[in-house]
Amino acid sequence: MNSPVADIHWDQTIHSSSTAGPRTQRSGRIMIESDGELSAMVQELWDNDVNRLRPGKDYRISLQGKAGDTMGINDNNDGAGYPLFTFVDENLFKKETFLAFISLLDNYVSDTGEPEIVTPEEVAENHKFLDSIIQSPTMKIAHKHLVEKHLSPKDETEFKEQLYRIWFELYARRGSSKPDSSGFEHVFVGETRGGRTVIGFHNWIQLYLQEKLGHIDYKGYSVNANSPQPDENKHILALQFSWKDGIKPKGSIFIGVSPEFEFALYTLCFLTSPNERVKVQFSFYDVEIVCYHYNQKHIGTTYPVLLKYRKPTE
């Protein structure tokens, strides 16, 4: 969809990871001054994620074993004989933002290289989703911060147009000559490359729904010498799984958080940070948020990497 956001005149320059030095004002853009400031903002988002599910109560997972290190799809690589999710209270999916989010998950062709055709109905669903999350506490907080930093327009309609451009406008991913991808599809829905490799797919709701349909084979959790052991009662997990005929050798996702929390967090990181990797501290977590920019206009991919568990008072 061609959005009028291109006619808005605040500075939307996105700096690449090659930008060095402290985050200061550049090209008329006010940058976040420190990771500490961003951490405080993420903590505020976390504290106001009123729709977040509670581990052990609203959902339960079974970590089982560690996934193998190879990238094959065969059983020799499988550290888990059962699904990841053992229970999810789907009544919570009846909340407005969840309903609007789930309605978008079947709007895409997973194979990269296959041009996406966006129907008027799908455009309407995209806008309905944005309308719902913009009214959520987390997105209101993110919007307020972005306006204060002169990174987003104060007008709600114009802000929604900015979000549409970042997340839903199509672009050609590597190896394709036609628009076949978007930030939303890659991050929240998932894609396949060459039919054998899963790329993106960093959302727990999509993971749960696809596993329920029998399209996901959870292979176990992923961990290395520098990462903490996973915890079934925490909200971040690195894992391996197969989807359709492809393998995701290592993915990292939030679990149990609301769609509006992830949307607010990733939008905030995309617009505020000149770096493609930024470390934040909030709640029980030290996390690196990876956020790759595509063409300085769109989100290429974004996901959390758990560095360590921490005490909230640290």
C-alpha positions in Angstrom: 0.0 0.0 0.0 1.3 3.4 -0.9 1.2 5.5 2.3 1.2 9.3 2.5 3.8 9.0 5.2 6.4 9.9 2.7 5.0 13.5 2.7 5.5 13.9 6.5 8.5 16.2 7.2 10.0 15.1 10.5 13.5 13.6 10.1 13.2 9.8 9.7 16.8 9.0 8.8 17.8 5.6 10.1 21.5 5.2 10.8 23.2 1.9 10.1 25.3 -0.2 12.6 28.4 1.5 11.2 27.6 4.7 13.1 30.2 5.1 15.8 30.5 7.2 18.9 27.9 8.4 21.5 24.3 8.8 20.4 23.9 12.6 19.9 21.7 14.8 17.7 22.5 14.0 14.0 20.7 15.3 10.9 18.1 17.1 13.0 17.3 13.9 14.8 17.4 13.6 18.5 18.8 10.2 19.5 18.4 8.3 22.7 21.3 9.3 24.8 22.1 6.0 26.4 21.1 2.4 26.7 20.1 3.3 30.3 17.5 5.7 28.9 16.2 3.1 26.5 16.1 0.5 29.3 13.9 2.8 31.4 11.6 3.2 28.5 11.4 -0.6 28.0 10.8 -1.1 31.7 7.8 1.3 31.4 6.5 -0.7 28.5 6.9 -3.9 30.4 5.1 -2.5 33.5 2.2 -1.4 31.4 1.8 -4.6 29.3 -1.6 -5.3 30.9 -2.4 -8.1 28.4 0.7 -10.2 29.1 0.0 -13.8 29.9 1.4 -15.4 33.2 3.7 -18.4 32.9 2.3 -21.4 34.7 -1.2 -19.9 34.9 -2.2 -18.5 31.5 0.2 -20.8 29.6 2.6 -23.6 30.2 5.6 -24.8 28.2 7.7 -27.9 28.3 11.4 -27.2 27.5 12.5 -30.8 27.4 16.0 -31.2 26.0 18.6 -29.2 24.3 18.4 -29.1 20.5 21.2 -30.5 18.4 23.8 -28.3 16.8 23.3 -29.6 13.2 20.8 -27.9 10.8 19.1 -31.0 9.6 15.4 -31.7 9.9 15.8 -35.3 10.9 15.0 -36.9 14.3 18.7 -37.1 15.2 18.6 -33.4 15.8 15.5 -33.6 18.0 15.9 -32.9 21.7 12.1 -32.8 22.3 9.6 -35.5 21.8 6.6 -33.4 22.6 5.2 -30.0 21.7 6.6 -26.9 23.4 3.2 -25.6 24.5 1.3 -27.8 26.9 -1.4 -25.3 27.7 -2.6 -21.8 26.6 -5.7 -20.1 27.8 -7.2 -19.2 24.4 -9.9 -17.1 26.1 -7.2 -14.4 26.3 -7.0 -14.4 22.5 -10.4 -12.8 22.5 -8.9 -9.5 23.6 -9.1 -6.9 20.9 -5.4 -6.6 20.1 -4.9 -10.4 20.0 -7.9 -10.9 17.7 -6.7 -8.2 15.4 -3.1 -9.6 15.4 -4.2 -13.2 14.7 -6.3 -12.1 11.8 -3.1 -11.0 10.0 -1.2 -14.3 10.3 -2.8 -16.0 7.3 -2.3 -13.0 4.9 1.1 -14.0 3.6 2.9 -16.4 1.2 5.8 -17.9 3.2 8.3 -18.5 0.4 10.6 -15.6 -0.3 10.8 -14.8 -4.0 7.0 -15.2 -4.3 5.5 -11.7 -4.7 2.9 -10.8 -2.1 -0.5 -9.7 -3.4 -2.2 -7.5 -0.7 -6.0 -7.5 -1.1 -8.2 -4.6 0.1 -9.5 -6.9 2.9 -5.9 -7.5 4.1 -5.2 -3.7 4.0 -8.3 -3.2 6.1 -7.1 -5.9 8.6 -3.7 -4.2 8.8 -5.4 -0.9 9.7 -7.7 -2.5 12.2 -4.7 -4.0 14.0 -2.9 -0.7 14.1 -6.1 1.0 15.3 -6.4 -1.5 18.2 -2.8 -1.3 19.4 -2.5 2.5 19.1 -5.1 2.6 21.9 -3.1 0.2 24.2 -1.1 1.5 27.1 2.2 0.3 25.7 1.8 2.0 22.3 0.6 5.2 23.9 3.8 5.2 26.0 6.0 4.5 23.0 4.2 7.2 21.0 4.7 9.8 23.7 8.4 9.0 23.9 8.8 9.1 20.2 7.0 12.5 19.9 9.2 13.9 22.7 12.3 12.8 20.7 10.9 14.3 17.5 11.0 10.8 15.9 7.2 10.5 15.3 4.4 12.9 14.6 2.0 13.8 17.4 -1.0 13.3 15.2 -2.4 9.8 15.8 -3.4 9.3 12.1 0.1 10.3 10.9 1.7 8.1 13.5 -0.3 5.2 12.3 0.9 6.0 8.7 4.4 5.9 10.0 3.8 2.5 11.6 2.3 1.2 8.4 5.3 2.2 6.4 7.8 0.6 8.8 5.9 -2.7 9.3 3.6 -3.3 6.4 4.9 -1.8 3.2 6.4 -4.5 1.0 9.9 -4.7 -0.2 12.1 -7.2 -2.1 14.1 -9.4 0.2 17.5 -10.7 -0.8 17.4 -12.7 -4.1 14.0 -11.3 -5.2 13.3 -8.7 -7.8 9.7 -8.1 -6.7 8.2 -7.0 -3.4 7.8 -10.3 -1.5 8.3 -9.4 2.2 7.5 -6.9 5.0 8.8 -6.4 8.5 5.5 -7.7 9.9 5.6 -10.9 7.8 9.2 -11.6 8.6 9.2 -11.0 12.3 5.7 -12.1 13.4 4.6 -14.6 10.7 7.8 -16.2 9.4 9.2 -16.9 5.9 11.0 -19.8 4.2 14.0 -19.5 1.9 14.4 -22.1 -0.8 11.8 -24.2 1.0 14.4 -25.5 3.4 15.3 -22.7 5.8 13.0 -20.8 8.0 13.8 -17.1 8.4 12.3 -14.6 10.8 9.4 -16.2 12.8 10.0 -14.5 16.2 6.5 -14.6 17.6 5.1 -16.9 20.3 1.4 -16.7 19.2 2.2 -17.7 15.7 4.4 -20.5 17.1 1.7 -21.8 19.3 -1.0 -21.7 16.6 1.2 -23.4 14.0 2.2 -26.0 16.5 -1.4 -26.7 17.4 -2.1 -27.2 13.7 0.8 -29.7 13.4 3.0 -27.5 11.3 5.7 -27.0 13.9 8.0 -29.6 15.3 9.7 -28.2 18.4 13.3 -29.6 18.5 14.4 -28.3 21.9 15.9 -25.2 23.5 19.1 -23.6 22.3 21.9 -22.6 24.7 25.6 -21.9 24.5 28.4 -21.4 26.9 27.6 -17.7 27.3 23.8 -17.9 27.6 21.8 -18.7 30.7 19.9 -22.0 31.0 16.2 -21.5 29.9 13.5 -21.3 32.4 9.9 -22.3 31.8 8.7 -19.5 34.0 10.5 -16.7 32.1 9.3 -14.8 29.1 12.3 -15.2 26.7 13.4 -18.5 25.0 16.0 -19.5 22.4 14.8 -22.6 20.5 15.0 -24.7 17.4 12.1 -25.9 15.4 11.0 -27.0 12.0 8.1 -25.4 10.1 6.5 -27.0 7.1 9.5 -28.4 5.3 12.1 -25.9 6.6 14.3 -25.7 9.7 14.9 -22.8 12.0 18.3 -23.8 13.5 18.1 -21.1 16.2 15.3 -18.6 16.9 14.7 -16.3 19.8 11.3 -15.2 21.0 9.4 -13.5 23.8 6.7 -15.8 25.2 3.4 -14.7 26.7 3.8 -11.0 26.0 1.1 -9.1 24.1 1.3 -8.1 20.5 1.2 -4.5 21.4 4.3 -4.9 23.7 6.4 -6.4 21.0 5.2 -3.9 18.4 5.9 -1.0 20.8 9.3 -2.3 21.8 10.6 -3.0 18.3 9.3 0.2 16.9 11.0 2.1 19.7 14.3 0.4 19.0 14.0 0.9 15.3 13.4 4.6 15.5 15.6 5.5 18.4 18.8 3.5 18.0 21.4 4.0 15.3 22.8 0.6 16.2 21.4 -2.7 15.0 22.1 -4.3 18.4 21.2 -2.5 21.6 21.3 -3.9 25.2 18.5 -3.1 27.5 17.7 -4.1 31.1 14.2 -4.6 32.4 12.4 -6.8 34.9 14.3 -10.1 35.3 16.2 -9.7 32.0 19.4 -8.4 30.4 18.5 -8.5 26.7 20.1 -7.6 23.4 17.5 -6.4 21.0 18.5 -7.1 17.4 16.9 -4.7 14.9 18.1 -4.7 11.3 16.9 -1.8 9.1 16.0 -2.5 5.5 16.6 0.4 3.1 16.5 2.8 6.0 12.7 2.7 5.9 11.5 -0.7 7.0 12.2 -3.3 9.6 14.2 -6.2 8.2 14.2 -8.3 11.3 14.1 -7.8 15.0 14.1 -10.2 18.0 15.4 -10.5 21.6 18.6 -12.3 22.7 18.6 -13.2 26.4 22.0 -12.3 27.9 21.3 -13.2 31.6 18.6 -13.2 34.2 18.8 -10.5 36.8 17.1 -9.3 39.9 14.8 -6.3 39.2 16.5 -4.3 41.9 20.0 -4.6 40.3 
